């Protein structure tokens, strides 16, 4: 995922499904090329590279 797409998602009020691996996440914060994400299916948090996040293709 590109940084400008992340910023667009964060500014938009529409729901966007973001994934890391095969797990849905929500973006808590971004810093340089990393994002702190929370996993939707539990309380786990992780710092990941933005390039490793993706939107589900419909």
N, C-alpha and C positions, 0 to 999 in steps of 0.2 A: 504494500500500500504506500502511496506517496504522501508526503507531509501536507500538501495542499488539500488532498482529499480528507485527511484526518481533521484539519481545521474546518473544512466545510461541514463535516459530520457534527463536530462539536458545536458549531454555530447554529445548525439546523435543529428545529424542534421535532422533525419527523423521526420515527424509530428506524434505526438502521441496524441490521444484524451483522455484527463483527465477530470474527472467529480467530482464534489462535490454535493451530493444530486442527482438531476436530471439535473443539470446545467453544461455546459462545462466551464472549467477554464483554465487559463494558470498560471504556477508557476512563481512568481516573485523572490522569495528568500526562502531559508530554514534556519531554526535555531532550533537545537535540535530536538524536536518531533513535531514542528509546521512548517507550510508553509504559506507564504503570497501569496494569489492567487488573480487574477483578473478574473472577470466573462466575458466571451466572448460576452454575449448578452447586456452588458451595461458597465458603468464605475465603478461599485461597486468593492471594494476590501475588503478582509476579511482575518483574521488570522484563520487558521483551523488546526486541528490535521492531520498529515500525514496519519495516519491509516484510516482517513475518506475519503481519495481520492481514486479513482479507475479508471481503464481503462475499456472502453466499450468492452464487449465480442462480437466478430464477429461470 
